[in-house]
């Protein structure tokens, strides 16, 4: 070969190799997050209070697709847990009142009645309250002292037992084999009554999973509320999560949910989160439809989790809601919203004891990343702070 031709050929090959390498790097960068859209402002009427990107740790240019805006980088679990401890401390009135009574020189029957009333007013429930009272009387009698530190440790131990740190609070995100014999993403069905912040919770949960490096698909199966799909789409766009939604109002929600699961399998997602319409637990036809959604999804792949969203401020009324949902769709985990100082706190004990279902996440504020895994010890320590 002519020596004069070698240099241009080698140079061309080098340039080609660089181009191929850059393309490959761009593709890899998009492979896990390439489906994410641009960050958006505004969350619709229900979420206007969310404070924009509050909680996000930064913004990121959409990889490989400049000019389409910025992606928000959600806050990871560790930062959320720090804020969980701080914000739950606002609910500490129950603990301070109990400790104040236990520190008295001599506990009379009136004092014990005050303790019982405090627990009941905090929505702990009759059964758990009776159990705690009996154990507390015995332990304080054995202690024979009103030293504040010792009383606090006794109360902490008893409260922690009621909250039950042995319950499995992890999300089941293992891929499953579908009816076609192929692996499918873990499907999480999110249910709840109107006004509990269910769609907001789905959006926040998607952010949490993105922060934990999961590829997520959202299914907007709440086809009755006109703004629900738009609201969920905005949540998805902010962190680049695709949203499967109906092409018309009042479409069959089971069909939308099925399409979301199918799309998740086709693009190799890790998790599919399906938002459902808020159900009034006394409306049999609506509850039947919720059962239908689960059955239709199960034809494609098993449902890994059913999360029930409850407003922690509703107290014992939330228990009545939870019982009905559990009967219809076999709830596997609870998400308590508004557990940020406005709730009485004891509902955590009551709802777990009543249903045997663990609280897995709690809403601790109005920011976009104010959803955190529930930590029993942090919760009890905050009550006693």
C-alpha positions in Angstrom: 0.0 0.0 0.0 1.2 3.5 -0.8 2.7 5.0 2.3 1.1 8.3 1.6 -2.4 6.7 2.0 -1.6 5.0 5.4 -1.7 8.1 7.5 -5.2 9.3 6.3 -6.6 5.8 6.7 -5.3 5.4 10.2 -6.5 8.8 11.1 -10.0 8.0 9.8 -10.1 4.8 11.7 -9.2 6.6 14.9 -11.9 9.2 14.4 -14.4 6.4 13.6 -13.4 4.6 16.8 -13.9 7.7 18.9 -17.3 8.3 17.4 -18.4 4.7 18.1 -17.1 5.0 21.7 -18.9 8.2 22.3 -22.1 6.8 20.9 -21.8 3.7 23.1 -21.2 5.7 26.2 -24.2 7.9 25.4 -26.3 4.7 24.9 -25.2 3.2 28.2 -25.9 6.5 30.0 -29.4 6.3 28.6 -30.0 2.6 29.0 -31.0 3.0 32.7 -32.4 6.5 32.6 -33.0 7.1 28.8 -36.8 6.9 29.1 -36.9 9.8 31.6 -38.4 13.0 30.4 -37.6 16.6 31.2 -38.2 18.2 34.6 -41.5 20.1 34.8 -42.9 22.8 37.0 -46.3 22.5 38.7 -48.1 19.4 40.0 -51.7 20.2 39.4 -54.3 21.2 41.9 -53.8 18.4 44.4 -50.1 18.9 44.5 -49.7 22.7 44.3 -48.5 22.7 47.9 -45.6 20.3 47.2 -43.1 23.0 46.8 -41.7 22.2 43.4 -38.4 20.4 43.6 -38.2 20.5 47.4 -36.0 17.7 48.6 -34.3 17.1 45.3 -30.5 17.0 45.6 -29.9 18.6 42.2 -30.7 18.8 38.5 -29.2 16.9 35.6 -29.2 17.5 31.9 -31.1 14.8 30.1 -28.3 12.4 28.9 -27.8 12.4 25.1 -30.8 14.6 24.4 -29.8 18.3 25.1 -32.4 21.0 24.9 -35.2 19.0 26.5 -34.7 20.4 30.0 -33.4 19.1 33.2 -34.0 16.0 35.2 -34.4 16.3 39.0 -32.2 14.0 41.1 -34.3 12.7 43.9 -33.0 12.4 47.4 -31.8 9.0 48.6 -33.0 7.0 51.5 -30.4 8.1 54.0 -31.3 11.8 53.7 -35.0 11.0 54.0 -34.4 9.0 57.2 -32.6 12.0 58.8 -35.6 14.2 58.1 -38.0 11.4 59.2 -36.5 11.5 62.7 -36.6 15.3 62.8 -40.2 15.7 61.6 -41.7 12.8 63.6 -40.4 14.6 66.7 -43.3 17.0 66.2 -45.6 14.2 67.1 -43.8 13.7 70.4 -46.5 15.2 72.6 -47.8 11.7 73.5 -44.4 10.7 74.8 -43.8 13.8 76.8 -47.2 13.6 78.5 -46.7 9.9 79.4 -43.2 10.6 80.8 -44.5 13.5 82.8 -47.1 11.3 84.6 -44.6 8.5 85.1 -42.2 10.8 86.8 -44.6 11.7 89.6 -43.7 10.5 93.1 -46.6 8.3 93.6 -48.9 7.0 90.8 -52.5 7.0 91.8 -55.4 5.5 89.9 -56.2 8.9 88.5 -52.6 9.0 87.1 -53.1 5.6 85.4 -56.4 6.8 84.0 -54.6 9.8 82.6 -52.0 7.6 80.9 -54.8 5.4 79.4 -56.7 8.5 78.2 -53.5 9.8 76.6 -53.0 6.6 74.7 -56.6 6.3 73.5 -56.6 10.0 72.3 -53.5 9.2 70.4 -55.4 6.6 68.4 -53.4 3.7 69.7 -56.6 1.6 70.0 -58.3 -0.1 72.9 -56.5 -3.5 72.7 -53.0 -2.2 72.4 -53.7 0.4 75.1 -54.8 -2.3 77.5 -51.8 -4.4 76.7 -49.4 -1.5 77.2 -51.1 -0.4 80.5 -50.8 -3.8 82.0 -47.2 -4.2 81.1 -46.4 -0.7 82.2 -48.0 -1.1 85.6 -46.0 -4.3 86.2 -42.7 -2.9 85.0 -43.0 0.3 87.0 -43.9 -1.6 90.1 -40.9 -3.8 89.8 -38.7 -0.8 89.1 -39.8 0.9 92.3 -38.4 4.2 91.2 -39.5 7.3 89.3 -36.1 8.1 87.9 -36.8 9.7 84.4 -34.2 7.8 82.5 -35.4 4.4 83.7 -39.0 5.2 83.1 -38.2 6.4 79.6 -36.4 3.2 78.8 -39.3 1.1 80.0 -41.8 3.1 78.0 -39.5 3.0 74.9 -39.2 -0.8 75.1 -43.0 -1.3 75.4 -43.9 1.2 72.6 -41.3 -0.4 70.3 -42.9 -3.8 70.9 -46.3 -2.5 70.0 -44.9 -0.9 66.8 -43.2 -4.3 66.2 -39.8 -3.9 64.6 -39.9 -7.6 63.5 -42.4 -7.0 60.7 -41.0 -7.1 57.1 -41.2 -3.5 55.8 -39.2 -4.0 52.6 -40.9 -3.7 49.2 -41.1 -6.9 47.2 -39.4 -5.7 44.0 -38.3 -9.1 42.7 -39.1 -9.7 39.0 -41.6 -12.5 38.4 -42.4 -14.9 35.6 -45.5 -14.0 33.8 -48.1 -16.3 32.1 -45.9 -16.2 29.0 -42.9 -17.7 30.9 -40.9 -14.4 30.6 -39.6 -12.3 33.4 -41.8 -9.3 34.3 -41.3 -6.2 36.4 -42.5 -6.2 40.0 -46.0 -4.7 39.8 -47.1 -2.5 42.7 -50.8 -1.6 42.9 -51.5 1.5 44.9 -55.1 1.9 46.4 -56.9 4.3 48.8 -59.9 6.5 49.2 -60.2 10.0 47.8 -58.3 12.7 49.6 -55.5 10.6 51.2 -52.9 11.8 48.7 -52.8 8.6 46.8 -51.6 9.9 43.4 -49.1 12.2 45.1 -47.8 9.2 47.0 -47.4 7.2 43.7 -45.3 10.1 42.3 -43.2 10.3 45.4 -42.7 6.6 45.5 -41.5 6.7 41.9 -38.9 9.3 42.9 -37.8 7.1 45.8 -37.3 4.1 43.5 -35.5 6.2 41.0 -33.1 7.4 43.7 -32.5 3.7 44.5 -31.6 3.1 40.9 -34.7 1.3 39.7 -36.2 1.7 36.3 -39.9 2.6 36.8 -43.0 2.7 34.7 -46.2 4.5 36.0 -49.7 3.4 35.1 -52.3 6.1 35.3 -55.3 3.8 36.0 -57.3 6.6 37.8 -59.4 7.3 34.8 -62.3 8.9 36.7 -60.5 12.0 37.9 -59.8 14.2 34.9 -56.5 15.7 36.3 -55.1 12.4 37.7 -53.3 11.3 34.6 -51.9 14.8 33.9 -50.7 15.0 37.5 -49.0 11.6 37.4 -47.4 12.5 34.0 -45.9 15.6 35.6 -44.4 13.6 38.4 -42.9 11.2 35.9 -41.5 13.9 33.7 -39.6 15.4 36.5 -37.5 12.3 37.0 -37.8 10.8 33.5 -40.2 8.0 34.3 -42.6 7.0 31.5 -46.4 7.1 32.2 -48.9 4.9 30.5 -52.3 6.6 30.3 -55.6 6.2 28.5 -56.2 8.1 25.2 -59.7 9.1 26.4 -61.5 10.1 29.5 -63.3 7.4 31.6 -61.4 4.6 29.8 -61.4 1.1 31.4 -58.9 1.4 34.3 -58.1 -2.3 34.2 -57.0 -2.0 30.5 -54.7 0.9 31.4 -53.2 -1.1 34.2 -52.6 -4.1 31.9 -51.0 -1.9 29.3 -48.6 -0.4 31.9 -47.5 -3.9 33.0 -47.1 -5.0 29.4 -45.1 -1.9 28.5 -42.9 -2.4 31.6 -42.1 -5.9 30.4 -41.3 -4.8 26.9 -38.8 -2.1 27.9 -37.2 -4.1 30.7 -38.3 -1.9 33.6 -37.8 -3.1 37.2 -41.0 -1.8 38.7 -44.5 -0.8 37.5 -46.5 1.4 39.8 -50.2 1.5 39.1 -52.3 4.3 40.4 -56.0 3.6 40.9 -59.0 5.8 41.4 -59.8 6.8 44.9 -62.4 4.4 46.2 -65.2 5.0 48.7 -65.1 1.9 50.8 -68.9 1.8 51.0 -69.4 1.7 47.2 -69.6 -2.0 46.3 -69.4 -1.5 42.6 -66.2 0.6 42.8 -64.6 -1.9 45.1 -65.5 -4.7 42.7 -63.8 -2.8 39.9 -60.6 -2.5 42.0 -60.7 -6.3 42.4 -61.0 -6.5 38.6 -57.9 -4.4 38.1 -55.9 -6.7 40.2 -57.3 -9.8 38.4 -56.6 -8.4 34.9 -53.0 -7.4 35.9 -52.5 -10.9 37.3 -53.2 -12.4 33.8 -50.0 -10.8 32.7 -47.9 -11.2 35.8 -48.4 -11.6 39.6 -49.0 -8.5 41.6 -46.0 -8.1 43.9 -47.3 -5.5 46.3 -50.6 -3.9 47.1 -50.0 -0.7 49.0 -52.9 1.0 50.8 -52.5 4.8 51.3 -54.1 6.1 54.5 -54.3 9.6 55.9 -52.7 9.3 59.4 -54.9 12.2 60.6 -58.1 10.2 60.1 -57.4 8.1 63.1 -59.7 5.2 63.8 -61.7 6.0 60.7 -58.7 4.9 58.7 -59.0 1.4 60.3 -62.5 1.0 58.8 -61.2 1.9 55.4 -58.3 -0.4 55.7 -60.4 -3.5 56.6 -62.5 -3.2 53.4 -59.5 -2.8 51.1 -57.8 -5.7 52.7 -60.8 -7.9 52.0 -60.9 -6.9 48.3 -57.3 -6.8 47.2 -55.2 -8.4 50.0 -53.1 -5.4 51.1 -49.5 -6.2 51.7 -48.3 -2.8 53.0 -49.4 0.5 54.3 -48.4 4.1 53.5 -49.4 6.6 56.1 -49.5 10.2 54.8 -49.3 13.4 56.9 -47.3 11.7 59.7 -45.4 15.0 60.1 -46.6 16.3 63.4 -50.3 16.8 62.5 -51.1 13.1 63.1 -51.5 11.7 66.6 -49.1 8.8 65.9 -50.9 6.0 67.6 -52.6 5.0 64.4 -49.4 3.2 63.4 -49.9 0.8 66.2 -53.6 0.4 65.7 -53.7 -0.3 62.0 -50.8 -2.8 62.1 -52.4 -4.6 65.0 -55.8 -4.7 63.4 -54.6 -5.9 59.9 -51.4 -7.6 60.6 -50.0 -5.5 57.7 -46.8 -3.4 58.2 -46.5 0.3 57.6 -43.8 0.5 54.9 -43.7 4.2 54.1 -44.7 7.4 55.7 -45.3 10.8 54.4 -43.4 13.3 56.5 -44.1 16.6 54.7 -45.3 18.3 51.6 -42.0 18.3 49.6 -41.5 16.1 46.6 -39.1 13.8 48.5 -41.0 13.8 51.8 -41.8 10.1 51.6 -39.5 7.8 53.7 -39.3 4.2 54.6 -40.9 3.7 58.0 -38.3 3.2 60.8 -39.9 1.8 64.0 -37.1 2.9 66.3 -36.9 6.4 64.8 -40.7 6.6 65.2 -40.7 5.6 68.9 -37.7 7.8 69.7 -39.4 10.7 68.1 -42.5 10.1 70.2 -40.4 10.2 73.3 -38.3 13.2 72.3 
